[in-house]
Amino acid sequence: MKAKIALGESLYEVDFSEPIDLSLPVSPTGPAAWYVTPPTFEPVKMEGFVGSVKEGGNVNFRDIKFNPHGHGTHTECLGHITEKVHSVNNSLKSYMMFARLITVTPLESGNDRQITVDCLNDISNTDGAEALIIRTLPNTKEKLHKNHTGTNWPYLTSRAAERIVSEGYSHLLIDMPSVDKEEDAGKLSAHKILFGIPNKIRKCSTITETIFVPDSVVDSVYLLNLQCANFENDATPSRPVLHSIRKID
Ligand SMILES: [Zn+2]
C-alpha cells in the first residue's frame, strides 16, 4: 500500500509495504539493563484451573512480570523523573511523525563513550521532523539480546541534548538503555534537558530507549509510527516502525 502525505509545502509518497520495525521484545532472551532479572511468564494456577494448554488447561493464560525500563524497547515521558508519575499516554498523543535517522560513533573520553554535540552535525532539522533516531556504532547483533547492566554504555552529553532540543525534535529514539550515563549519581542530565526539567517543561516529549536499527536501513528521513502499549505509567513497551518516504513535489 502506498499513500501520499503532505508536510508543509512538500508532498511525499509513503510505502507501507515494507515496514522497518525498530523494537526489541520483552522476552527472557531479549535485551535488559538496570540489574533486572529476566521477565517471567507464568501460567495462572488456581483450584481447578491451570493457564497452560500443555499442562491440561483449555487456554494459555499467563501472568507476566517485567520492568518497562529494564526489558526491551520502551517509551517514557517526563514522569520517569518527576515526583508525580505522569503517564506516557498523556505525552504521546499522535503516533505518526517524520523522523530523522542518524548514525554516530561515540567519542571516547576516559572510560566513557560520549555522544557529543560534534557527533550531531547531521541533525539540522530542515524537514520539520518531530523525532530524531540515533543508531550508535558499533551496531552489532549483540544488541538484540544484550544485558547492558554494568557496561557503561555510550550516553548523550548535555550539549548534545541541548542541540536536539534546539533543533525542535520532540521525540528521541536511541539504541541504548538510557540517554544518560549508567552510573551518573542521579544527575540524569540528558533526561532533564530533553524533558525540560525544571523550568521549560516539555510534557509532550518522549524518549524511546533500547531500539535496534538494522544496518540495511540508511540514514535518512522516514515516516515513523510510534506505538505504545496502553499502560498508565511513566514508561511502557513500545514499537517504533519506520516507513520509507520519497519526496514527489
Ligand atoms: Zn530513560
Residues whose N, C-alpha, C, O or C-beta is under 5 A from the ligand:
A	BS01	ZN	P177 S178 V179
